[in-house]
Amino acid sequence: IEIRDSETLNLRRTVMLPNAAPVSLLLAHPASSELWIADRRGRLYRCRIEKAGESPVEEVREPPSPSVEVTAMQFAPGGRYLAIGTADGRIQVWDFERRASVSATLGPGPVGALAFSPDGRTLAAAAAEGSAICLLRADDLALRERWAEVPGFITSLAFTPDGEAVISGTPPDPAGRVELRVWNVVSGRCHAVFPDFAGPIHFSAAGDVMFTLDARREPRIWPLE
């Protein structure tokens, strides 16, 4: 893994993972200088990104089986919870304050995407089986709602900064088409579709700008009123 300066893109250091398979996901902790890394065999690593010197790597999760890949990973705002989704449809949430974890199963297919609400109390998960978006309580993964009117597999999810909507993104279909959809959290209904736009979906720190990609994988900036 190469760590580069965010302004100059100059290489700062290279991190080697011990006994790791190819890297599948990278995720920065929202409240510390840690980088969390998942490989294709389900192993999870924590790397402390220091300003100078080496970046120690710690393996923090053994895979439940050699073939279970981590397919989605997301921190709650503030970093209290870490949600992990796997290729066999399981979700695990670590609570760093209680030093405990809970797990649940969405279905036999992979977890496509995960997103926490702005208050950190709700976890949205995209289930491959049945093409659904599930809203779960973050602390115990109890199912609150299941939105089944979802067209196809979802690989990107994000709550809007006000928590009133969820935005989903699909991977390219056989014809190369992608789309973003906006879902009302109260009704569970889709109330807007944006063809030819795709995830990942990110918001600025102030919550007034959304960043996505278009069908050509070019960045797009959405000012929000």
C-alpha positions in Angstrom: 0.0 0.0 0.0 1.4 3.4 -1.0 0.7 6.4 1.3 1.0 9.7 -0.5 0.8 13.3 0.4 -2.8 14.7 -0.2 -1.5 17.9 -1.7 1.5 16.9 -3.8 0.8 13.2 -4.2 4.4 12.5 -3.4 5.1 9.1 -2.0 5.5 9.2 1.8 5.9 5.5 2.6 4.9 2.0 1.5 3.1 -0.3 3.9 3.5 -4.1 3.5 0.8 -6.4 5.0 2.0 -9.6 6.7 0.7 -12.8 5.0 -2.0 -10.8 3.2 -4.0 -11.7 0.1 -4.6 -8.9 -2.4 -6.2 -5.8 -0.8 -9.9 -5.4 -1.4 -10.9 -2.4 0.7 -9.2 0.6 2.4 -11.0 2.8 4.9 -9.7 5.8 6.9 -10.8 6.1 10.6 -12.8 9.4 10.9 -11.3 10.5 14.2 -7.7 9.2 14.2 -4.7 8.6 12.0 -5.6 5.0 11.3 -6.1 3.2 8.0 -8.2 0.0 8.1 -7.5 -2.6 5.3 -9.3 -5.7 4.3 -7.9 -8.4 2.0 -9.7 -10.9 -0.2 -9.4 -13.7 2.4 -11.4 -11.7 5.0 -8.4 -10.6 7.1 -8.7 -7.1 8.6 -5.6 -4.9 9.4 -5.2 -1.6 11.3 -2.3 0.6 10.2 -1.4 3.7 12.2 -0.4 6.4 9.8 2.2 8.5 11.7 3.5 11.8 10.5 7.0 10.4 10.6 8.7 7.1 10.9 7.2 3.7 10.2 3.5 2.7 10.0 3.0 -0.3 12.3 0.4 -2.9 11.0 -1.8 -5.0 13.3 -4.0 -7.8 12.2 -7.3 -7.4 14.1 -9.6 -10.0 12.6 -9.2 -13.6 11.6 -11.4 -14.7 8.6 -14.3 -17.0 9.5 -13.2 -19.2 6.6 -10.5 -18.8 3.9 -13.0 -17.9 1.2 -15.1 -15.2 2.9 -14.1 -11.8 1.4 -14.9 -8.5 3.0 -17.1 -6.7 0.4 -18.1 -3.6 2.3 -16.7 -1.7 5.3 -17.8 1.6 6.9 -17.2 3.6 10.0 -20.0 5.5 11.9 -19.5 9.2 12.3 -17.0 9.7 15.2 -15.6 6.2 14.7 -17.5 4.4 17.5 -18.8 1.7 15.2 -17.2 -0.2 12.4 -19.5 -2.2 10.1 -18.1 -5.0 8.0 -20.1 -6.9 5.2 -18.9 -10.1 3.7 -19.4 -12.1 0.5 -21.6 -14.6 2.2 -24.2 -12.0 3.3 -23.1 -11.4 6.9 -22.7 -8.1 8.6 -20.6 -7.6 11.8 -20.6 -4.3 13.7 -17.8 -3.6 16.2 -18.6 -1.2 19.1 -15.3 0.2 20.2 -16.7 1.9 23.3 -18.3 -1.4 24.7 -15.5 -3.5 23.2 -18.1 -5.9 21.8 -19.5 -6.9 18.4 -22.8 -8.1 17.0 -23.5 -9.9 13.7 -26.5 -10.6 11.5 -27.1 -12.3 8.1 -28.9 -10.4 5.2 -29.0 -13.4 2.9 -26.9 -15.8 0.9 -25.5 -13.2 -1.5 -22.8 -10.6 -0.8 -23.3 -7.4 1.1 -22.9 -4.7 -1.6 -22.6 -1.5 0.4 -22.9 -0.1 3.9 -23.7 3.4 5.2 -24.3 4.9 8.7 -26.8 7.7 9.3 -25.4 11.0 10.5 -26.3 10.3 14.1 -24.7 6.8 13.9 -27.8 5.0 15.1 -28.9 3.5 11.8 -27.0 1.3 9.4 -28.1 1.0 5.8 -27.1 -2.2 4.0 -27.5 -3.3 0.4 -28.4 -7.0 0.2 -27.7 -8.9 -3.0 -30.4 -11.5 -2.3 -33.7 -9.9 -3.4 -32.0 -6.6 -4.4 -33.0 -4.8 -1.2 -31.9 -2.0 1.0 -32.2 -2.8 4.7 -32.2 -0.3 7.6 -30.8 -1.8 10.8 -30.2 -0.5 14.3 -26.5 0.0 14.6 -26.1 -1.2 18.2 -27.8 -4.7 17.8 -28.5 -5.0 14.0 -32.2 -5.4 14.5 -34.1 -4.9 11.2 -36.1 -1.7 11.1 -37.1 -1.6 7.5 -36.5 -3.5 4.2 -37.0 -1.6 0.9 -37.5 -4.3 -1.7 -38.3 -2.1 -4.8 -34.6 -1.9 -5.7 -33.5 -2.4 -9.3 -30.4 -4.6 -9.4 -27.4 -4.9 -7.2 -26.1 -1.8 -5.3 -22.5 -1.2 -4.7 -22.7 2.4 -3.2 -24.8 3.8 -0.4 -24.7 7.1 1.5 -27.1 9.0 3.8 -27.6 12.7 3.0 -26.1 15.0 5.7 -29.6 15.7 7.1 -30.4 12.0 7.4 -33.6 12.3 5.5 -32.6 10.4 2.4 -30.4 7.5 1.3 -28.6 7.6 -2.1 -27.8 4.4 -3.8 -25.5 3.6 -6.8 -25.4 0.6 -9.1 -22.4 -0.9 -10.9 -22.5 -0.9 -14.7 -25.0 -3.4 -16.3 -24.1 -5.4 -19.4 -24.9 -2.3 -21.5 -22.7 -0.1 -19.4 -25.6 1.8 -17.8 -25.3 3.1 -14.2 -27.6 5.2 -12.1 -28.0 6.9 -8.7 -31.3 6.8 -6.8 -32.5 8.9 -3.9 -34.7 7.1 -1.3 -36.9 8.9 1.3 -36.0 7.4 4.7 -39.5 7.9 6.1 -41.5 6.3 3.2 -38.8 4.0 1.8 -39.7 5.2 -1.7 -37.5 6.3 -4.5 -38.3 9.9 -5.4 -35.5 10.7 -7.8 -33.4 8.8 -10.4 -30.2 10.1 -12.0 -29.1 8.0 -15.0 -25.5 7.9 -16.1 -24.1 8.7 -12.6 -22.5 6.2 -10.2 -20.8 5.9 -6.9 -18.8 6.1 -4.7 -20.9 8.8 -3.1 -19.3 11.3 -0.7 -20.2 14.6 0.9 -18.1 17.6 1.9 -17.4 18.2 5.6 -19.9 21.1 5.5 -22.5 18.9 3.8 -23.1 21.4 1.0 -21.5 19.4 -1.8 -21.8 15.8 -3.1 -19.1 14.0 -5.0 -19.9 11.1 -7.4 -18.7 9.7 -10.7 -20.4 9.6 -14.1 -20.7 6.7 -16.5 -17.2 7.4 -17.9 -15.8 7.3 -14.3 -15.1 11.0 -14.3 -15.6 12.9 -11.1 -18.8 15.0 -10.7 -19.5 17.7 -8.2 -23.1 18.4 -7.0 -23.7 21.7 -5.1 -26.5 21.1 -2.6 -29.0 23.8 -1.6 
